[in-house]
Amino acid sequence: MSGVLLGLTFGLGLACIWWSFWPRAQRPVGRVRRSLLTRLADEIVLAGIRGLRPGVLLAGSLIIALVVLLAGLAVTKVPAVSLAFALMAGYAPVAVVRGRARRRRSQLRELWPDVVDHVASAVRAGLALPEALVQLADRGPVELRESFQGFADDYRSSGRFSEALDRLKLRLADPVADRLIEALRIAREVGGSDLGRVLRALSSFLREDARSRAELEARQSWTVNAARLAMAAPWVVLLLMATRGSALLAYRQPSGVLVLLVGAGLSALAYRLMVRLGRLPNEQRVLR
């Protein structure tokens, strides 16, 4: 018995020595993994839709898909075609929210340099950081006054600058706002005389980035529009065919269902590739 125990101990020791030669790679500490619901929540906030939760949006999309599926079955009597249009209808609310968030992100990209300039001017005039943000509720860009008014109410009610900043980040859900807020938080907690220079450098960088993105988006917008048109064209033809019941009889057969599935897969793949190649990547929120 002692020999078996000694052998097991010796084997475990050798296994530990062998395992030490293969250390596990450490994951980046600052890497933030966002789930689908988290990204969707940020897009809902950025789109300016108040009181809507990601779960409610997905549930509404599912209900719309079911309604379109039942209506399609009642009209066309072809399950494959009805399911295809039901999936499109179910994705439509999410697409609308993402489109609004994308447009608002582009709009805010033009406004953030003015916000940074307002804060820098207020700090240069001798205002405290909380008051510099509070005055944006009256003097800042119109599109952002509501969010900064919420910050002013939170700060005046609690007097806690850090917690008011956290709630402001939740209201804005924007990576540029995250950088500005964290810079102000550090300046508030640590102090220093370089805040004005940091804000001026940030304002200059944001203006150059917005100018470059505007030029690139103007040149590449035709690619995205062509992708949308190329994907929508065959489905519009299929929708017109649905008005004639005899034209959809082929899609009741297994071969017709296969053609429909292959066409849907190729259309989705081609659209994603063209959009990925033609659209500039969005900045991620790494300072949540």
PEBEL-V945439 format. One record per backbone hydrogen bond with DSSP energy under -0.5 kcal/mol. NH is the residue of the N-H (numbers start at 1). CO is the residue of the C=O. Records with the same first field share a line. If there is no record, write none. Layout:
BEGIN
NH->CO ; CO
END
This chain:
BEGIN
5->1
6->2
7->3
8->4
9->5
10->6
11->7
12->8
13->9
14->10
15->11
16->12
17->13
18->14
19->15
20->16
21->17 ; 18
22->19
31->28
33->31
34->32
39->35
40->36
41->37
42->38
43->39
44->40
45->41
46->42
47->43
48->45
49->44
50->48
52->49
53->51
57->53
58->54
59->55
60->56
61->57
62->58
63->59
64->60
65->61
66->62
67->63
68->64
69->65
70->66
71->67
72->68
73->69
74->70
75->71
76->72
77->72 ; 73
79->77
82->78
83->79
84->80
85->81
86->82
87->83
88->84
89->85
90->86
91->87
92->88
93->89
95->91
96->92
97->93
98->94
99->95
100->96
101->97
102->98
103->99
104->100
105->101
106->102
107->103
108->104
109->105
110->106 ; 107
111->107 ; 108
112->108
114->111
115->111
116->112
117->113
118->114
119->115
120->116
121->117
122->118
123->119
124->120
125->121
126->123
127->122
132->128
133->129
134->130
135->131
136->133
137->134
138->135
139->135
140->136
144->141
145->141 ; 142
148->144
149->145
150->146
151->147
152->148
153->149
154->150
155->151
156->152
157->153
158->154
159->155
161->159
164->160
165->161
166->162
167->163
168->164
169->165
170->166
171->167
172->168
173->169
178->174
179->175
180->176
181->177
182->178
183->179
184->180
185->181
186->182
187->183
188->184
189->185
190->186
191->186 ; 187
198->194
199->195
200->196
201->197
202->198
203->199
204->200
205->201
206->202
207->203
208->204
209->205
210->206
211->207
212->208
213->209
214->210
215->211
216->212
217->213
218->214
219->215
220->216
221->217
223->220
224->220
225->221
226->222
227->223
228->224
229->225
230->226
231->227
232->228
233->229
234->230
235->231
236->232
237->233
238->234
239->235
240->236
241->237
242->238
243->240
244->241
245->243
247->244
248->244 ; 245
249->246
251->248
252->249
253->250
256->250
257->253
258->254
259->255
260->256
261->257
262->258
263->259
264->260
265->261
266->262
267->263
268->264
269->265
270->266
271->267
272->268
273->269
274->270
275->271
276->272
277->273
278->274
279->275
286->284
END
